[in-house]
Amino acid sequence: MFGGSRYGKRKPSQREHRVIELVAQGLKNREVADAIGTTEHVVKNYLRDIYDKLGLWNRVELALWYEARRHESPSHA
C-alpha cells in the first residue's frame, strides 16, 4: 500500500519545494505568499501543481510527504 505508486514520480522545483516547506510548517497561503514575495493566488497555483506532481490531495498529505522525506537520511547503511 505504501509502495512507489502512491505518490507521483515528478519532482517539485526549488520554488515549489520552498512552498512545501512553508506549508508543512503550518503557514497559511497568505503567509507563504508573503514569505516568498508573491500573491496568495500564485501560492494556490503552486499548491495545485504540487498536489498534481506528487499525487496528493491536501495540505495534510503534503505535510506528511514533506516530513517523511525530511527525516530520510541516505547515510544510514
N, C-alpha and C positions, 0 to 999 in steps of 0.2 A: 504493500500500500504506500509506504514512504519510499518508493523507488524513484528512478530517474525520470519517469514520465509524468510525475505530479506537477513539476514546475516547468515553465517554458525554458527553452535552451538558449535564447538570446541573452546577451549580457547588457546591463544598463551602461549608459555613457557615464563619464565622470560627473557631469552635471546632474544626471538622474540619480547617481549614487549619493550625491550630496543631499538631494531631496529625500531619498530613502532614509538616510542617516538622521535628518532633522525630524521626519515624520516618526521614526522609531523612538526618538527622544520625547515624543508626545506633543510636538508643536502643532498648532492649527495651521491651516492653509495660509492665512494672513501672516502668521509669524514666520512661516517658511519663506513666503514671498519677501518679507522684509529682510530676512537673513541673507537671501541670495540676490537681492536687488532687482526684483521683478514684481509682477502683479499676481494677485490671487488667481485670476483666470489662467495665467500661464502655468501656475503650480497645478491647477486642476488638470490641465492638458498633460503635463508631465506625469501626473499620477495615472491618468488613463493609459498613457503609453507604457508606463512601468508595469501596471497590472497586466496589460496585454503581453508584454515581453516575458514576464515571469509566470504567467498563468495564475495570477492571484485575483481575488475578488474585492478585498477591502484593506483598510489600514491595519487591522489586527493581523491579518495574514502577512502583510508586508513587514510589520514589526517583528513577527516571529521568524520570517525568512531572513531578515537582517541579523537578528540575534543568533540564529543558528550558524550563520556564516562568519559572524564576528568572532565567535569563540572557537572556530575551527583553526587548528594550527598544523601546518604542513610539516613542522619539525617533530611531531610525535611519530616515532617509529620503533 
